[in-house]
Amino acid sequence: MFLQILAHHSKNRVIKFLFNRSGETVSRYFNLVLNGILRLHEILLKAPKPVPEDCVDERWKFFKCLGALDGTHIQVNVPALDKPRYRNRKGDISTNVLGAYSRDMQFIYVLPGWEGSASNSRVLRDAISRRNGLIVPTGYYYLVDAGYTNCEGFLAPYRGCRYHRSEWRRGYTPSNKEELFNMRYSMARNVIEWTFGLLKMRWAILRSRSFYPIKIQIRIINACCLLHNFIRREMPTDPMEEQLGIDMEAQIHSEDMTNAPPISTIEGSDAWSTWRENLATET
């Protein structure tokens, strides 16, 4: 019943007749299963592992990162008084969901719940300041888009240069090291579009406003991400990938990061900008 609700966004009364159960039974077991899945977050979330030195994947071999990070908006239902806070730039009522992903399209970290009006940078600052939030050990980094600050732990592309993959498909070729860096960068970060696309394709409840209270909606988003990871691990071939045109490599090597202190601030620095400049020169 729980999977039927998430995969097809079925309402309680539909499930009641489909499974021949009372509405109270459907509601009670939905919440029991939801709570059970959320308690498995330590098991189902992907442990961050940097791209290995001997990586031959053309998308990742230039970036020895932990993965990619970005936000997406998922429509939600909120009380009328809260709608101004949850209204995003496109006018939709949504929650801003921060996600960190591994290169095999599994979630490393998920933070839903922020109002749709909140900026991605604000959500990221909150994520790294939480007690059980996003941990980025010193010396490691995630790929982020140009909407974030280029700073230690978060590598952003060059602004003012071609970046989006759609631009390169038109036949443009890089004219300098910054554009070459951005082209290779966008190829790696495209895992975010694939992951969010696959997530919303599988769980219809994420494609439109849910009829649950906002607190339950946030828990549902977390549960969908955890189930996504479980499916990625248990299914060698995901048939839904064909609809996205994805052919992913999933050979991940581990590396010990337990001794590295976490990054606690998001501030740009000359040292980090110089490091990106050197990386662009090397790639």
N, C-alpha and C positions, 0 to 999 in steps of 0.2 A: 504494500500500500504506500509506503514511504517513497519508494523509487517511482511509482506511478505518478505521485503528486509532483515530484521534482522533474521528472522527464517530460511530462505532458501538461504540467501546470493545471492539474485537475482539481476541482473544488471538492470540499468535503462531501456534499450531497451526491456528487458523481461517484466518488469512491464508495460511499455507503451502499449504493445500489449495485455497483460493479462487483463488490466483494461480499455483498449480503451481510453487512455489519451495521451496527447502529452508529449514528454520528458521534456519539460520545466515545465509542470504541476506536473509531478512526482517529479522532483527535488525540486520545490518550496514547495510542501506540505511535502515532506520528511524533509526538514530543519525546516519548521514550527512546525511539530509534535515533532521533535527532541528537539527544543528549549523549547517547551511547557513541555515536560517531565522533562527536566533538571531543569526547574523552580520549580518543585515539590520536589526537593531533601530534603528540610526540613521536608516534610510530609512523604516521602517514605523511607527515611533512618531510620533504627531501632534505637531507643533510648537505650543506654547501660544500662543494669540492671544486677547487680551481682547475682550469683547463691545463692539462699536463704539458710539459715542455716538448714532448714528442708528438703532439697532436698534429694530424695531417688534414683535418677538416678545414677546407678553404674558408669557411665562415668564422672559425674560432682560433685558428693557429696564430693569428697576430695579436690576440688578446688573452693574456693569462689571468682571466677574471673568474669570479665566482658564478657569474650569470648575468642576467639583465633585470632591470627594475623599472616599473612604470605604474601609472594609475589608469583606471578605467571607470566609467560611470555606469551604474546599474540602476534602473528605475525602481523607485520604492513608493509606498503609500505612507503618508505621514499626516498628522492632524493639521487642520487648516492654519493654525497659528505657527506651525513650523515650516510651512511651505516656502516662505521667502528665503529661509536659510538653506533649504535643500534645492533651490532652483539654480541650475547650472547656467553656463554661458549660452547654451542653446535653448534655454527656457524650459527644459525638462526637470521634473522633480526626481532627484537621484541621490545616491550615495557615492562618494568618491572612494574607490577601492584601490588600495596600494597592494601590488603584488611583486614579489621577487621570484625569479624563475631560474632553474638550471637549464643547461643547453639541451637536455632531453625532454623539455617541456613539462617539468614537474614543479610544483610550487614549493619554494623554500620558506616563504613567509607571506602571510596574507593579513591585511588590516582593513576590514570594511567598517562602515559606520560614520565616517566623516561626512558632513553636509556637502551637497553637490557644489556649493559656492566656494568651498575651501580649495586653495591652490595645492598643486602636487607637492611643492616644496614644504608647505606647512604640514601636510600629512606625513612627509618623510621625516621632518624634525620631530614630530610626535613619536613616530615609530622607533627611532633610535634612542629616544629618551625614556621609553617605557621600561619597567622592571624586567619584563619578559618580551621585550621588543626585538627589533631587527638588530642583529649583532654583525658588525663588519670588522673583523680583526685588522689591526694595523698591518699594512703591507699588502692587503688584498683590496679588491674593488669590484663594484658592479657597473655595468654599462647603463647609462641613463640618457634620456633625450635632452634636447637643448632647453627644455623648460626648467631643468634643474641646474643648480650651481655646479660648475666644474671644480671639484674640491677633493681632498683626500678621501678615498673610499668610494668615490662616485665619478666616473669618467664620462664626460659629456662631449659631443661632437663640436666642431668649430662652427660658430655662428657666422652668418653672412656668406656661407658657402653651400653649394648643392649638398643635400643630405638625403632626402626621401628616395626610396627605391624607384618610385614611379618616374623620377627625373632621369635616372640612369637607363631605364627601359626605353626611353625615347631616342637613344643613340648617342647621348652625350658621353664624352670620355673625360677623365680627370685631367685638368690643366696644370695642377700644382700638387704639392704634397698634402695640403689641407683637404682638397677635394678627394684625393685618393684615400686619405684616412677616413673621411666621412663615408665614402662608398663602401669600404670594407666594414666600417662600423655599422652601417645600416643593414648590411647583410647578416651580421651577427645578431643585432637587436630585433630582427624580424621575428625571432622566436616569441616575442611578446604578442604580436598580432596573431600568430598561429595558436598560441596557448589560449588567449582570451576567445578567439574565434571558435576553437574546439570546445571550450567550456560552455559557451552560450549556445552552441549548436546542440550539445548533448542535453543540457538542462533548460527546458523551455521556461521554467519558473524564473530564470534570470533574464529572459528576453522581454518581459513586460511587468508592469506593476503587480506585486503580490497583494493578496487580500489579508495577509497576516499583520499583526502589530509590528512596528519598526524593529523592536528588539528581536523578535523571532525572525524577521527578514534578514537581519544581520547574521544571525546564527545559521540560517539556511545558506547564505553565501559561503560561509566558512565550510559548511558540510559539503557543498558541491565541489569546492576546491580539494578537499580531502578525498572525496570519492574519485575525483579526476586523477589524483595521484595513484590511488589504489588500482584503477583501471589501467593506467600507463605501466604499472609494474607487472600486473598479472597477464596482460595481453601483449604478446610479442608483436602483433600487428593489429592496429586499431583501424577498423573499416571506415571510420569517420574521417580519417586522415586523407583518404582518397578524394573526399569532397572539398578538402582544402588544398589539394595538390601538394601534399607534404611527403617527403621521403627523408626521415630523420635517422641520424646515426646515434646510437645510445651507448657508446663505449666510454664510460666515465672512470677515471682513476682517482684514488683517494690521496689526501695529503693531510698531515697533522697540522691543525691550526690552534690547538688548545693553549699554546704559550703566548700567543699574540694578543696584546690588550685591545679591546674594542675601540672603535672610533666613536666619539661622543659629540662632535660638533660638525656643523655643515658650514664651513667658511672657506671661500676661495683663497688661494695663496700663490705667490710667485713660484714657489718650489714645485707645486703641483702643476702649474701651467708649463713650467720648464720641462717637467717629466713628460707631459703630454706632447710637447714639441719634439722631444727626443724620440718618443714612441712613433710619432708621425714620420719622422725622418727614417727610422729603422724599417717601417712597414713599406 
